[in-house]
Amino acid sequence: MLYLEDIRTFYGEIEALKGLTLEARKGEVTCVLGPNGAGKTTTMFTIAGILKPRTGTLFLEDENLTHVSAQSRVRKGIALVPENRLIFPQMTIAENLDTGALSRPLKDAGIQEDILKMYERFPRLHERKEQMAGTLSGGEQQMLAIARALMAKPKILLMDEPSLGLAPLIVKEIFNIIRQLNEEGVTILLVEQNAKMALTVADHVYLIEQGKVTFNGNPSEIHQDEVIRRAYLGSEVS
Amino acid sequence: MITDFVQNCIDGIMVGSGYSLLALGFTLVFGVLKRLNLSYGPSIMLGAYVGTWSFLNIADNIWLVLLTTICATVVIGIYVEQLCFRAVSKETTIASMVSSFAIWMQLEEIALHLLPERTYPFPAFFDSGLLEFGPFTARSEYLFMFVVMLLLLLILHAFIYRTRIGLAIRAYSDHPSASAYMGIDGSSVLFLAFIIVSIIGGIAGFLILSADSQITPFFGLWATFKGLIAMMLGGIGSLSGAVLGGLILGVIEANAFWYGDPVIRDISSFMLLFTMLIIRPGGIFGHKIEIHQKIASERV
């Protein structure tokens, strides 16, 4: 589905991704874990086209998107739910959803139908659809950010720290949504610091440190590896 | 006495519709860029100079003057956008404002080289006539400008709030980074905003100058003052505010002129601005916009 090979991304002269190779398979939740500064968000920005890698290639379903702009990548099927949600605070919820569909053709008859589907999936957004998005709670804003990204009808959904700054109950709700989306066939690439929750939804896990992949396997392998388990899940998890 | 006052108000609204047209352009650029374009008035002036030049050197055709004024204003608008707002990065607000001031000086120089004499005739759109409504009168060219202004307000409002391009412009204005994640090309949004604003500016310049029948290089300064004051009165970032601000400014000036003298007229507009800045710094509708922004950003 999505394949990154030997990606090297820089901030000026600082090398943030040092030859990153990663694959997200169709219909799966691929999770990228790592400490602060490991390069998780840089990975997301590189895939979304916000940052340009100096070397390496990026393929989505056999199409080379390495030199394709961020705008075109959204049209090609890569949608990002950014860290800290980044909704449009002064626009209504309905308008925020409309912006998600801007990458779709004007004559796409399914847009209105998809908006109704989003309201069915997130009833709280429907209740507040004419409300300014900035007035929503953190959890509701996260739901809106997910719904907005889904309005682009993506082939792959990139989710950058969806649990960041949310109360534990809301985090649980957000991960239930991720699980549901995946059950409906949405391919997800998830970046998370909350490793415990991330492993409950992940089919495949990558650990990255200092811009390099240091582990690549399924969640059960993480549980079996004493060093990784202690580093990411804490000693109480057996 | 009351008849005089009402007549002054009618005159003020008619003249003020020109100020409203100028303020629409200023407020739209500020709403999208969150930066002030000081070279907007001089851009309109130079565009109108090209229109006058075509009138003097190519053909005595009012439609040609209208077309060349609008096209030249658009070309100058693109030049300003490329040099002043695209080249100077988003973070350096002061630098782009200062560079727009430098372009102002440059555009005035170009106008003086294009047509070196102080004053030139600007053709009237149609023969001036006085329309009577009972005891009151209105000049036909100003009434036409008022109608065009209202039409432009409606079209602009529908464009910004009812179209996909308008949605993209508002999304970019609300959160430029987030709009990039939605596949919105910020550079195209800026480019388009400048073209729209320049078309409005071209129409404004043409209508105001064809009502006055003359053009001088000071028109750029005049347009900047009137447009900025009207925008500040109505409230920065509000289309309806820009229109209302222009009309109020026109009414105050007309009454100041009637009950005082021409000097009082200009002083009154500055006094009005200072009073508004003290009592209601955000302008008439700007206060509502400020509260809106504050509420929207509280939980983000």
Boltz contact constraints between the chains, C-beta under 6 A:
constraints:
  - contact:
      token1: [A, 70]
      token2: [B, 180]
      max_distance: 6.0
  - contact:
      token1: [A, 71]
      token2: [B, 183]
      max_distance: 6.0
  - contact:
      token1: [A, 71]
      token2: [B, 185]
      max_distance: 6.0
  - contact:
      token1: [A, 74]
      token2: [B, 183]
      max_distance: 6.0
  - contact:
      token1: [A, 80]
      token2: [B, 181]
      max_distance: 6.0
  - contact:
      token1: [A, 82]
      token2: [B, 181]
      max_distance: 6.0
  - contact:
      token1: [A, 86]
      token2: [B, 178]
      max_distance: 6.0
  - contact:
      token1: [A, 88]
      token2: [B, 171]
      max_distance: 6.0
  - contact:
      token1: [A, 88]
      token2: [B, 174]
      max_distance: 6.0
  - contact:
      token1: [A, 88]
      token2: [B, 175]
      max_distance: 6.0
  - contact:
      token1: [A, 89]
      token2: [B, 296]
      max_distance: 6.0
  - contact:
      token1: [A, 89]
      token2: [B, 297]
      max_distance: 6.0
  - contact:
      token1: [A, 89]
      token2: [B, 300]
      max_distance: 6.0
  - contact:
      token1: [A, 90]
      token2: [B, 174]
      max_distance: 6.0
  - contact:
      token1: [A, 90]
      token2: [B, 296]
      max_distance: 6.0
  - contact:
      token1: [A, 91]
      token2: [B, 174]
      max_distance: 6.0
  - contact:
      token1: [A, 98]
      token2: [B, 167]
      max_distance: 6.0
  - contact:
      token1: [A, 99]
      token2: [B, 171]
      max_distance: 6.0
  - contact:
      token1: [A, 99]
      token2: [B, 182]
      max_distance: 6.0
  - contact:
      token1: [A, 102]
      token2: [B, 168]
      max_distance: 6.0
  - contact:
      token1: [A, 102]
      token2: [B, 182]
      max_distance: 6.0
  - contact:
      token1: [A, 103]
      token2: [B, 183]
      max_distance: 6.0
  - contact:
      token1: [A, 132]
      token2: [B, 296]
      max_distance: 6.0
  - contact:
      token1: [A, 134]
      token2: [B, 296]
      max_distance: 6.0
  - contact:
      token1: [A, 134]
      token2: [B, 297]
      max_distance: 6.0
  - contact:
      token1: [A, 134]
      token2: [B, 300]
      max_distance: 6.0
